[in-house]
Amino acid sequence: MLQKTYPYYLANEPVAANTDLEVTDKFSGEVATRVAMADAAAIDKAIGLAVDAMPAMRTYPPFKRQAVLEHCVKRFRERYDELALALCIEAGKPINDSKGEVTRLIDTFKVAAEESVRIDGEIINLQISPRANGYHAYVKRVPIGPCSFISPFNFPLNLTAHKVAPAIAAGVPFVLKPASRTPVGALIMGEILAETDLPKGAFSILPAHRDGADLFTTDERFKLLSFTGSPAVGWELKRKAGKKKVILELGGNAAAIVDGDQGGKLDYVVERLAFGAFYQSGQSCIGVQRILAHASVYDALRDKLIAKTKSLVMGDPKNEKTFVGPMISESEAKRLAGWMEGAVQAGAQIVAGGKVDGAMFEATLLEGVKRDTDLYRKEAFGPVAILERFNDFEAALAQVNDSDFGLQAGVFTDSLAHAHRAWDALEVGGVVINDVPSFRVDNMPYGGVKDSGLGREGVRYAIEDMTELRLMVMRETW
């Protein structure tokens, strides 16, 4: 079970300032724990102490950074069940998905530990003309400075890890605002970091209301803002962020193409599509929202996918048989239900699911959804997927690109030519061949284009953003 209360972490230290934030069990709706909330004064103090910590962090050697990350890996393993249960309660995430996310948390810190001791530079050959004769150049990476992190509710462990672990590896102090609906996992992370010898001010983890947390975005002492969340919020934060570097990992309405050569593999395809569309109640920015199937396999795929969708168990996320738990809130379920009703009124048909009860939303499959409806154009962020057929592969690629988003896409095909054509043509950050766009391994570059964001996560790529190149030119004789 969760503790009765949790402190926030200010400059590496727990502070039980209050118990103002109620964190609910997303299945029962009951208050599960209470968490300390930071006010503007606490946030301002954390930023100042992060600035003060910068000299110590800059000289904190890589082997010590690695030791901190390895300590976290050890402690996450020891507290595996506690972390999984906390995630299950605060996010409503089915327990098997919660355990999977703890595993990914561990993976991310492991990768960061490895990367922390190989942040290398290079030698640049300046001998491109006689005037550079006798000169040599060297480049190294240095920490960018204090960083501001804002993490989302849907992967409160792993998406937080993708900010925190690279920051430690890079040697930058940070102030983190976890999602107020799901702050517990980040605070447990803070408790574990507080066991290490990181310099004072190296980290602060401060739950705060969005309307009281402007300093995370506007304060010029931060040199980088990394935000994961909704496009509407993310682009507004970028507008307000001033001179600092901004990394945005935003939303999507990801598509999966099923080519016409998949007849003998439909059972595998259906398993992966159902997973991609409905795991953790569809609350993933790379969840499968649009399924484009070739006419030659459409009917068989449709029948198998309907049967699979109807078989998914919905209920208490603590039950290991549950696949679909509650959405994060009843209001989010109502929002998605409204989009679904709008699509039906415009001519769509619900072929599986469609029932909504409070925050519980059945795994739902529709076909005939008009392409100008909210359900098609926007990010559903819930357990709803859309089926449509195509006859021409090029037309299917164009249809995937007819979106404001571009995070990842999946293509099931045995054609090497089609795989490479999709990689060339699809306007997304990543193309996954023979699996769903929901596939992610934590060392790969991850991020999107268009309204899906700016920059890339994945530990090494985040480290690059959190460091700057510094050049030294040396004249050999003078």
C-alpha positions, 0 to 999 in steps of 0.5 A: 500500500501507499504511505499516508503522506509523501514529502516533496524534495527540495535540494535533495532533502525531503520537505513535509511542507503540507499534505495539500495534494490528494492522490486518488486511487483511479479505480475506486476514486478514493483518496489513496495518499496525500502529497506535499505541494510546492508553492512559488517560493519553494520553486524559486528556492529550488531554482536558486539552489540548482544554480548554486549546484552547477559548479559542483555538478560540473566537476562531479566526475563521471564515475560518481554519476555512474555510481548514483545511477547504479545505486538507483537501479539497485534500489528500484529492483529492491522496491520493484513491487512497491513501485508497481503497486504505487503506479497501479493505484495512482495511474489506474494502470493494470498491474502487468503494465505497471510491472512492465513500466518499472522494468523500463524504469530500470532499463533507462537508468541502466542505459544512463549509467553506461552512457555517463562514462562515455560522453566523449569529444572529438579532434577536428582537423583544421588543415583545410587551408594553409592559413590553418597550418600548425593549428589543432582543434578539440571539442568536448561536451559540457553540462548546459546548466540547470534544467526544468522538467515537466512529466506527464501522468500516463508513464509517471515512472519511465517518462520521468526517468527519461529526463532524470537519468540523462540529467544525472549522466550529463551532470546537470542539476534539475527541478522536476514537476511531476504530474499532479495526478500521479506524483508518487512514483517520482517522489519515490525516485527522489527518496532513492536519489536522496540516499546518494552523495549528489551535490546539494541542489542537484535535484528537486522534485516539486509537485505543483498546480499548473497555474502556480508553476510558471517558473518552470517555464519562464525562469531565465535561470533554467537553460533547458525545458523538457516537457512531455504532455499535450500539444496545446500545453506544450506549444504554449510553454514553448512560446513563454519559455524565452531564450532557453532550449525547449524539448517537447514530446507531445501527442499523436494519433498514430497509424498502423498500416497492414499490407496485403501480404499479411494473410498468413500472419493475421493472428500476430498482427491482431495481437499486436494491434490490440495491444497497441490500441488498448494497453493502459486504456489507450493512454499513450501518445504512440497508441494505435489510433488509426488502422489502415488495412489492405482490401485483400485482408481487411475483412479477415482482419476486421473479424479477428480484431473485433473478436480480440477486442471483445475478449479483453478484460476490463476492470480492477487494475490490481487484478492480473487478468485485467487488460483495460483499467480506468482512464485517468479521470471521468472527465477524460472518459466523457471527453472521448465519449463525446468524440465517439458520439460525434463520429457515430452521428457523422456516419461511423459504426461501433463494431466492438465496445463503446460502453462508458461507465465513469472513468471506465471506457470499454476497448472500442473499435469503429469503422466508417469514421469520417476523416474530418471528425475529432475522433479521427483528427485529434489525439484520442488518448483512450481505448478507441481505434479506427479501422479503414481499408485501402487498395494502394500502398502509396495512398495509405502512406499519404493518408497516414501523413494527412495528420497534424501529428507525426510521432511514430507509425507502424507498417506490417509488410513482407515487402522490403521495398514497401518498408523502405518506401514507408521509411522514406515517405512517412512524416514521423519521428520513427517507423516501426516495421512489422510491429505497432507504433507503440513499440519503444526501447529506451535507448532509441531516439524517440520523438516527433515532428509537426505537432508531435514535438521537437527534439528526441528522447532516448538516453544518449540523445537527451544527454546531447540536448543537456550538454553543449559543445565547447571548442578549443583551438590550439596553435602548435607554435607561437 
